[in-house]
Structure formats: C-alpha cells, structure tokens
C-alpha cells in the first residue's frame, strides 16, 4: 500500500545535525547515507555528550554492539565487557521488575527512572526504550525532554501501542502512519541537544508487508528519525531498508559478522536477561532436587569479579578519604 507524505507537513529534519558524509557498509551498501546538500562539511558532534558519543559510533563502518539490560547490574557488566551501547529495554525491565512480559503495562515513569539509574552507573551511551512515547504528541514532547535529563543518548519510539506481545493474540495495534509522523515531529522539536531518535516500526512483526514497513520508515526518517528498527525484518532485507530510509539501522542479529554482512549499524542482542534467568532457574532446580546447587554454581561470579561489579575498591577508597567509618560520622 503506497503512502503519500501529507502536503501540510514541513520538510522533516531527518539529517539535522546528524552524521555528515557517507560511511560504506559491507557489500557496498551505504549504511549511513546522511550527507548534507552540496557536501558541505559540518562540525563533529560534541563527544562529551551522550548523543554526541552515540553519533560517533553510528559514523563508524564497523557495527556497534548493543545489549538489552533489565537492571543496572547487567548494564555494568555490559560496560565491563567492553560493549559500545546499552539499552534500557522495556521487555527486560518488565521481566526483572515485575515478573511480566512486555505487554504494554510498564509506565513511562518506570522506563525513565530505569534510564536515570543506568546512566548514573555507567558511561556507555544508552538507548532508552520509550515505547509509544507516552501517548499523543504532547506526551512525546515531554517524554523526550525527560529522557534527555535522565541521560539517554538515544530514545526509541515505536508505532505499536496498547496491549501487545501477547502470544496467541495479535502483536498489537499499529498507529496510523500520519499519527506516528506527528509524534516524530514532536520528538524532534523537543530535543534540546544532539540526542538520537530511533524510530521503530512493528508492521512486519505484526504480520504486515515489508514494503509498508519500509515506506513508513522512509516517512519516519523524513520527519526527524535518525536510526531505524524493524523487528523481525529478514536479515537479507536490512541493507535495502538502510538504503531506502537513508538512515543507519539497529537490528537483532545472530552475530556481529551478520551485522557487517547486511549493512546493520547497531548489532542488537536482546536475550541476555533470559540467559541469566535460565541460570537461576537451573540452579534453583538443582537446589530443589538435590538439596544443593550443583554444576550451575560454577557460573557464579568469583569474589574478584563481584567486587569489580559492585565497585568495592572505589567505595573503600572513598570511605577512607572521608573517614566514613569514624564514630563521629553519625
């Protein structure tokens, strides 16, 4: 189904203050087709800001690795292992905080609060999941500024809304393309810095045609989106999506090499929290069956790694500096 851009819309700021020039993706695909008219060079983004550092990663030809986190400890481990990006994902947070799936029940306050805690704990750029942006464009405008204050480098807004991801039912309701464009305009205008906007289209995941998703993504980028995400897109169609939208892409991939081969700028690994839950489940099964934890106990962090995770050495040094254990500190 062909969709026309409404004539009452101003030209979208899709490349505003974004990456200048072109970074070639593997296979000759232009993964970052974001040059300015006339090829004029622009200043590099401020590397000290979260958005600026994220844009520098997007400008590389090498894919950046992003891991979905449901708690701050996981985000710390992602940083300790040298990954480039952490995502404060709604699905992972729903599971860790409420023991629920990503059914559309988690609130904007939950998501922003998690982003705030993660940004306080790690120095990595954070992709903050904003679900549908909180409602109408006015909600989206306010949410974007709250996420910026929380420390997000990139904010993801999707066109899926309401109850969602309920196995056995439909994937959820897809917002009309015009209404989503309105939200993206609001998000782009709300930015007060160089925060990256990631637009997510769930048409394919909902069983719809890929061509519709690609047409939507083109409009979303024209409206102000900087980075695209199409859940369940066939891997061999990612390069096509990048070329058509004229923006880099985040995609769930089986490996970093698969991202390289298919023009994916951000290689997304979303199931790490389920690996952790699987280890806990197995250890509890051993304990229930045998009265003790068996082989799964070998996966536990050793003492040195645990101390590094919880920043013990930093806290010891600080406690000594300020005589925190003195009897006179109370």
N, C-alpha and C positions, 0 to 999 in steps of 0.2 A: 504494500500500500504506500503510494507516494505521498509525502507530506510537504507542503509549501511553508516557508517561513512567513509569518504574518507581516504584512506590509507596514503595520503600525508600530513595529519594533525598530529601535535604533540598531545600527550595526553593533554586533557583540564585541566585547573587548577580549576575545579569546587569547590573544597573544600579548596582551598588555603587560609590560614589564616582565615578560617571560624570557625564556632562553632565546638568545639571538643566534642566528646561523642554523646549520643543519648538522645533526650527528647521524652518521650512516649506521643502520642496523645490519646484522648478519644477513647475507643473501642479497645485499644491495638495496634493501628496503630502507627508506628514510624514516627512521623511528622517531625523529624529533624534528619534524618539518615545521619549524616555528620561526622562520626568519621574518624580518621586517621588510616593508616595501622599500625597494631601492637598495637593499642590502646594507643599510646603514648600521654601523656598529653601535651597541649600547653598553652602558656601564654594567659590569658584573654585579649580581646581587650581593647584598651585604652578607658575608659568610658568617657573621656573628649572630644573625637572626635565625630562628628555626626554619622559616620559609626560605631564606636565602641558602642555607645549607642543603635543604631538600632540593632546591632548583639546581644547585651544583651537581648533585647526584644524578638528576634527570638529564643533565647535559652530557654525561659520560656515554661512551658507546657500550661500555660494559654494564650488564644489568645489575641493579642493586637488589639486595636480598631483604625481604620484609617478612617478619614473623608476627603472627597474631598472638596477642597476650591477653589473658584474663585476670591477671593480678600483677602487682608490682614486682614480686619475686621473679616471675617469668620474664618481665621486662628487663630486670637487672641481669639475668642470665643471658638474654639475647645480646645485651651490650657486652657482657664479659666474654662472649664467644666471638665478638668482632663483626656481628651483623651490622648492616648500614642503617636499617629502619625498623622501628617497632610500630605495630598497630594496636591501638586500644580498641579492640573489636567488640561489638555488641553481642555476638554469639558467644564468645569466650567469657565475657563478663557475666552474661545471663547464667551460664553454667556455674561459674565459680562463686558468684554472689548469691544466687537464688536457687541453684539446682534445677534450672529450667532451660528449655531451648530458646532460640531466638524467635519468639512468637509475636513480637511487636509489643511486648508488655513492659520492656525496660524504658525508663524515662530519660528525658534529656538531662535532668539533674544527675542521674546515675552516671551517664556517659561522660558528662563534663567533669564531674568530681573524680572519676577514674583517670581521665586525661590529666587533670591537675596533679594527682598523686604521682602518676608515672613521670610527668615532666619534672617534678621535684627530685625524682630519684635517679634519673638517667640523663645523659647528654645527647642521646640519639635523637634525630628528627622523628616526630611521632605523626603517624596518620591516625586521626581521630574519627571514629565512626560516629556520624551524626544521624543515622537512619534517614527519615524523611525530612529532617531539618526542624522537626517540632510542630509541623502543621503548615499554615499558609505562609506566603512570602514575608509577612511581618514577623512571624516566629523565626523564620530562617534568618532574617537580617539580624535579629537579636542574638540568635544562637551562634552565628559566625563570630560576632564580636566577643561573646563569652568564651568561645573556644580559643580565640587569639589570646585572651587574657590568661587562659589556662595553660598556654604554652604549646599549642598544636602547631606543627609545621604544615600540615595538610589536613583538610576537612573533607570527608566523604559524604555526599548527599545522594540518596537513591530515589528512583521513581516508583518504588514499591511502598505501599502504605497499608495500614490496618493490620489485622491478624494475618500472619504469614508463616511460611516454612512449616506448616502442619502436615506431616506425612499422611497421605491418604486423602487430603483435600487439595484444592488448587494452591499454587505457590503463594498467591495473594493478589491484591488488586494493583493494577498498574495505573499510575496517574496519567491523565491526558498529556500529550506532548506539549501543548501550549501552556498548560498549568506548570509543568516542570520547568519550561523555559523561563516563566515568570519567577520561579524560585531561584534559578541560577542567576538571573539578573539581580535579584535582591542580594544574593550571597556575594556576587562580585562587587556590587556597590558598597556592601557593608565592610569589606576588607579595608583595614587601615594600614596594612603593611604589605609584605610580599607573600602572604600565606597562599599556598597552593590549594586550588579547588579540584577535587576529584569527583567526577560525575559517574554515577553507577546506573546502568540500565539493566533491568531484570526481565526484559521481554523474552529472551532466549530461555532463561531458567524457568519461566512460566509457560513454556511450550510454544511461544510465538516464533515468527520467522526471523532469521538472522538479518535479512535485508531491512526489516523495520527497525531492528535494534541499531543497525549501522546508520540509518537515516536519522534516527533520534540522536545518536551520539554526535553526528555532524552538527546538528542544531544546538546540542548542549555545549559543544566547544565554541560555536559561534556566539553563544550567549554569555560566555565567560569561563567555561570549564577549561582546566589546564591539563588534566590527566584523566584517562578513561578506564572504566572497568565494566566488563560484560560477563557476569558469571555464567559459566557453562558454555562459553563460546568454544567451538572446536579449535584446538591449538593451531591447526594449519590455516585458520582464518584470522589469526591475530595480526599478521602483517598487513592484511587487507584492511582491517579495522583501523590500524595506525595510519595507513596511507589515506584512507577516506576521511577520517576525522581530522587529520593534520595535527595530532597530539600524541604524546607518549602514552603507553598503556601499562596498567597493572593487570596481571593475570595469575590465576592459580596454575602452577606448572609442576611437573614431576621432578624437575631438576633445573639447575642454573643453566646447563647446556641447552636444555629445551627452550629456555627463555632466549638465549643467544640466537638459536637457530630460527626463531619465529618472530623476531623483532619486538620482543617484550622488554620494556624498560625497567619494570619493577617485578621481580620474581616473588610471588606471594606464597607463603607456606602457612596454611591456616589451621592445621590439625594438631599442633604440638600439645595443646592443652589436653587433647584426648589421649595422647601418648602418656602424659603424666597421670591422667585419671585411670588409664589402663594399668599402670604400675601400682597405684594404690589399690585398685580392685584386686589385682593378683596377690599382693602382699596380704591383704585382709582375708582373702580366700585361704592362703597358706596358714594364717594365724587361726582362723576358724576351724580348719580341718585338722591341723597338726599341733595346735597349741603354741606355735612359734612361727616367726617369719623365716621362710626358707631362702631359696636362691634369689628371690626378688630383693632381699635385703642388700645384695651387692650393688644395687642401683642407687642406694642412698649416698648423699654427698658425704665425703670424708670430712674430718674435722677442719682441715685447712681450707677446703673449698667452701664449707659452710661459713667459716669466719670471713672469707673474702666476700661471700654473698651478702652477709649482714653488716659489712663494713666495720668489723670489730676493731681492726687496727686504727682506723680513723677515729672511732669513738674513744678508744683508750688514750690516744694522743690528746684528744680534746679534753677528756676528763682530767688528765694530768696537767694540762695547761691551765685549766680553770679550777684546779683543786676541787673537783666535783664531789669527792667523797669525804671532804672535810666535815667535821662535826658542826662547823659553823655555817654550812651552806643551807641549812634548813631555816 
